[in-house]
Amino acid sequence: MSHYPRAGFLTSADAPAGFGADSGAEVAFAGRSNSGKSSAINAIIGRRDLARTSKMPGRTRLINFFELEPGRRLVDLPGYGFAHVPVAMRAHWGRLIEAFFASRDSLAGLFIIVDCRRGFGQSDQVMLDYAAARGRPAQVLLSKSDKLGRNEAREVLKQTRALLGERAAAQLFSAVSGEGVDAARGALGAMLAGRTLRQAPQA
């Protein structure tokens, strides 16, 4: 069952003029093209098909806006770090994402989806810097945690939290096993409501 039964697609934008009304509250999702971002969105919202998933990375080429409920939105940002996308396209995405963070007063928070086998990288840091510049909270989802053994996953989480410090919360997450889905859903609700984020109780 979806936790946002009225969730639906609003619009796609390839330029700031297409972002739509800057009112209410919205939470953005960012991540490398193969990080499992779309699967994470669908798991958190409780819908299989809200965000498109594909076996071919780099399919999210626009900024996609979804209404969760009146005045509350989820924003799916283009995936980054996909080498086979033309340089001009990657530059366009960069300018588009920069304009999004610079202009959206309704932005309430950011999720950064990181494949736990790859670790937190420089491109992820750029997204965190954008959120920090606007004073918005961020939550790092260490996705595909089911691909690692329990001890290895816990060590990745420990290292990531040490790296991030107080700059962002971090948690293990798997759209396949369901690990961390409830915690991430709670973080999304907290962001939309303007509440302070807390670290998920994973160790």
N, C-alpha and C positions, 0 to 999 in steps of 0.2 A: 504494500500500500504506500502511495506517495505521501510524504509529509507536507507536500505543497500540492494538493490535488488540483488547484487552478493554474499551476505553472504552465506557461506556454511561450512560444517564440514571439518576440516583439519585432525586432528589425536587425539587419546587418549593416555595417558601416565600413566603407573604405576611405572615408574622409571625416574630419571633425564635424562637418555640417550634418552628417547623418547620425550623430550620437543620440539624438532625441532629447526629451525633456530632462533637465538637470534638477530633479526634485525628488523628494523622498530619500530612500537609501538604496545603495547598490553595492554588491561585493564582487570583486573581480577574481578570476581564476587564471593563473599564468603557469607556464611550465614548458620544458623542452618538448619538441614535437613527438617524441616517443616515451614520454613520462607517464602516460596513462591518465592524462588530464580529463578527457571526455568521459572515460569510465568512472573516474572519481566523482565528477559532477553528477552523473546518472545515479551512482550509488547513494550519494548524500541526499539528493532530492527524492530518491525512491522511484525513479522512472528509467526504464531501459533505453528510451529513445529521445530523451530531451536534447542531449548533445550528441552529435554524430561521432561514432567511433569507426575507425578504419584500420586495416592492416598496413596501409601506406601512410607513414608519418607526413606531417606538413599539410593536412587537408583543411585545417582551420586557417583560412587566408583572409578573413575579415574579422572585425570585432562584432561578436554576436550578443545581442541583448535578449534576456528572457525575463518575463514578469513572473515572479513567484506568487505574489498576492498584490493587491492594490498598494502602490507606493513602495514596493520592495522588489528589487531586481537582482539578477545574477548576470555577470558579464564574462563571456568566454573570450579571452584574448588570443591572438594568433600564437601558435607554438613557435619557439625559437630554437636555433641551433641545428636546423636541418640543412645539411651541406648541399643537397641537390636543388635547392631553391636558388634561382638566379640572384646575383648580387643586387641588382636593382630592386628586386622584389623584397629582399631582406632589408634593404635600406628604407624602403617605403613602409614596411611593417614597423621598423624602429621609430620612424617619425610619427606614425599613427599612434603607437603605444605611448610615446612621449607626450603627444598632444592630449591623449586620454587622461593620463595622470595629472597633467598640468591644468586641465580645464574642468574636471568633474568635482564640483563641490559636494555632490551627493555620494561620492565614493566613501564607503564606511569601513572598508577593510580589504585585505588581499590574501588569497590562498596561493602558495607557491608549491606546485606539485613536482617532487624530485624523486626519480627512480632511486630507491635505496641502494641499488647495486652500483650506481654511478657516483652518488654523493652530491653535496651542495657545490655548485660550480660558479664560475664568474658571471655567466648569464643570469643565473638565479640571483646573484648578488645585486646585479643591476636592477632587477625587479624590486628587491628589498629596499634598495636605495630610493627608488621612486616613491614607494610607500612611506618611507621614513621622512622624505622631504616634505610630504604632505601631512605628516603626523598621524598616519593611519596605521592601525594594528595589522600584523601579518601572522599567518599560521602556515608552517611548512608541513606538508604531508609527505612522509617518506613512503612512497607508493610501492606496490608490488612486494610488500614485506613477506608475502607467502613464498617468494622465491628464495628466501634465506632461511637458514636454521634459526631457532629461537635465540641462541646465544649470540650469533653473528648479528642478527637484527637489533638486539638490545645494545650491542657495542656500537653499531652505526648510529642508533638514537643517542647514545651517550656522547659520542664524538660530535654529532650535529648540534646538540644542545650546548656543548662547551664552545663550539665555534660561534654560535649565534648569540650566546649570552642573553641579555635582556632585550635584544633587538626584535626577536620573534619567538613565538611558541613553536614547538616541533613535536610530532607524534608519528608513530608507525601507522601505516594505512594499507589496506588491501581491499580492492573492490571485489576480489574473488572470494576470499575467506570471510569478509565482513569486519576484519580487525580495524578498529579505529573509526568506523563509520559513524557510530553514535557520538563519539567525541568531536568529530569534524562537524557533524550536524549541529551539535551544541555550540561550537565556535561560530558557525555561520549565523545561527540565531542571535548570538551575543553581539556579533558585529552589526547586524541589521538593527538591533535594538540599542546600539551605542553603549553596550556594557564592556567592562574590562575582560580581556582574555585571560584564561588560566591555562597552565601547562596540563596536558592530559596526564592522568596518573599511570604512566607506563614506565617501566624500569627494566 
